[in-house]
Amino acid sequence: MLPGQRFDYGSFRLSEAEIITYARDFDPQPFHTDPEAARAAPLFGGLVASGLHTMGMCFGMIMRSGIWTRISLGGSGIDTKWPAPLRPDEEVAVASVVESVKASRSRPEMGVAMVRHLGTRVADGVVVIDMLGTHFLKR
């Protein structure tokens, strides 16, 4: 794994029903669960996916790629931002870019990588989720 290296994982879409079902169980806010209430909400003006749902979808694709399961030893944190809403049926492309890699100071048999994971709306190139993760990797 090298700084600047990019991994593309494909794309996903969340239907209105998927957004509502997830949100009812895990993030029951009206702008995620009720299309009518969401239209009246001043921040989004319509139904949007839970950021947690978006994060889970991205990480599912990342892990199913097989790239990380071969080298990952876990992580210690992820700084997450949701700069734009994700609405039903919008296609999101998922990719990761390695920002840095170094040997662990306390465990030299491990590497530590800072990796930015992005979910980008395909229609307009707007980032809907930006996650900067600290990953421990096999060396």
C-alpha positions in Angstrom: 0.0 0.0 0.0 1.5 3.3 -1.1 0.5 7.0 -0.5 -1.7 8.1 -3.4 -2.9 4.6 -4.2 -6.6 4.6 -5.1 -9.1 1.8 -4.8 -12.5 1.9 -6.5 -15.2 -0.4 -5.3 -18.2 0.3 -7.5 -21.4 2.0 -6.6 -24.7 1.6 -4.7 -28.2 3.1 -4.5 -30.6 3.2 -1.6 -34.3 3.1 -2.4 -36.8 5.1 -0.3 -38.0 1.9 1.3 -34.4 0.9 2.3 -33.8 4.4 3.8 -36.9 4.3 5.8 -36.5 0.7 7.0 -32.9 1.3 8.2 -33.8 4.6 9.8 -36.8 3.2 11.7 -34.5 0.7 13.4 -31.3 2.6 13.8 -31.7 6.4 13.2 -35.4 7.3 13.7 -35.4 10.9 12.8 -38.3 12.3 10.7 -36.2 13.3 7.8 -35.0 9.7 7.5 -38.4 7.9 8.2 -41.2 10.1 7.0 -41.2 11.5 3.4 -44.0 14.0 4.3 -42.3 15.3 7.4 -39.0 15.4 5.6 -40.4 17.7 2.9 -41.3 20.2 5.7 -37.9 19.9 7.3 -35.9 23.1 6.7 -32.4 21.5 6.5 -33.0 18.9 3.8 -36.4 19.6 2.3 -37.0 15.9 1.6 -36.2 12.4 2.7 -32.4 11.7 3.1 -30.5 8.6 4.0 -29.0 8.3 7.5 -25.3 9.0 7.6 -24.9 5.8 9.5 -26.6 3.9 6.7 -24.4 5.5 4.1 -21.3 4.7 6.2 -22.4 1.1 6.5 -23.1 0.7 2.8 -19.6 2.1 2.0 -17.8 -0.1 4.5 -19.7 -3.1 3.2 -18.4 -2.5 -0.3 -14.9 -1.7 0.9 -14.7 -5.0 3.0 -16.3 -7.2 0.3 -13.7 -6.0 -2.2 -11.3 -8.4 -0.4 -8.4 -5.8 -0.5 -8.7 -4.9 3.2 -9.5 -8.4 4.6 -6.1 -9.6 3.4 -4.1 -6.9 5.1 -6.2 -5.2 7.8 -5.5 -5.8 11.5 -8.2 -3.3 12.6 -8.3 0.4 13.1 -8.3 3.0 15.9 -10.7 5.6 14.6 -12.5 7.2 11.7 -13.2 10.9 11.3 -16.5 11.1 9.4 -18.2 14.0 7.6 -21.4 14.1 5.6 -21.0 17.2 3.5 -24.1 16.7 1.4 -27.3 14.7 1.8 -28.0 11.4 0.0 -31.5 11.1 -1.4 -33.4 8.0 -2.5 -32.1 6.3 -5.7 -29.0 8.5 -6.1 -26.1 6.5 -7.2 -23.0 6.7 -5.0 -19.5 5.6 -6.1 -17.2 4.4 -3.3 -13.4 4.8 -3.4 -10.5 4.9 -1.0 -7.2 6.9 -1.3 -4.2 6.1 0.8 -2.9 9.4 2.4 0.0 8.0 4.3 1.7 4.8 5.4 4.3 4.3 8.1 5.7 1.7 10.4 4.1 1.5 13.9 6.4 2.9 16.6 5.2 0.5 19.2 4.8 -2.6 16.9 7.2 -2.5 14.0 5.6 -5.6 12.5 2.6 -3.5 11.8 2.0 -0.5 9.5 -0.3 2.4 10.1 -2.1 3.9 7.2 -4.3 6.9 7.0 -6.9 6.2 4.3 -9.6 8.5 3.0 -12.8 6.7 2.1 -15.2 8.7 -0.1 -18.8 8.2 -1.3 -19.4 10.5 -4.2 -22.8 11.1 -6.0 -22.3 9.9 -9.5 -24.7 12.4 -11.1 -22.8 15.5 -10.0 -19.5 14.5 -8.4 -20.6 15.8 -4.9 -19.1 13.9 -1.9 -21.9 12.7 0.4 -19.5 11.0 2.9 -15.9 11.6 3.7 -14.2 9.3 6.2 -10.5 9.5 7.2 -9.6 6.2 8.9 -6.5 5.1 10.8 -5.9 1.5 9.8 -3.4 -1.0 11.2 -2.0 -3.2 8.5 0.1 -6.3 8.1 3.6 -5.4 6.9 
